[in-house]
């Protein structure tokens, strides 16, 4: 049976029961379709009357200035280029309840915008979305106990390559730039996610 957004939403609601706050992890490589799945689930759950919000890990990219100082700018998107501690603290705050203001990443400007999204007390189901949120290595594995349900979106490497090539072509990179993005950064990061993520409650090929 093909897993649809509605099937996943059914499962989330069933598992959430009457919980005051229920946190769903949506992990996967760059280009896998995590953001698309999160947005569609958010819409589906809200249409059912659920208070729901998305918490994107991308808002915790380190600033380019810091990455340049550390020699990591070309590796932007790798695990060590995120503020993992800040992200873990925010997820803990969300777990505790109440309003939490979270940053959002602006891909066009390549920077995170502070306090760009509010998670309010009425948001019962929180969709946490990001590459490394199920990664089984420190400090990322500190997140696992904070999640109530986990999804790994894991397409084939061939499909990831196609999607990422399309993405970077859309950003007007030349052939050399696209090749570096693919083989110097995105695909190694994607393989890491697929090979070293904790076993999820649900694994799907792509979205």
Helices and strands as residue ranges (DSSP letters): H 5-16, E 22-28, H 34-47, E 52-56, G 57-60, H 64-69, G 73-75, G 79-81, H 84-96, E 100-106, E 111-119, E 125-130, G 140-146, E 149-153, H 157-170, H 175-179, I 180-186, H 187-196, E 202-204
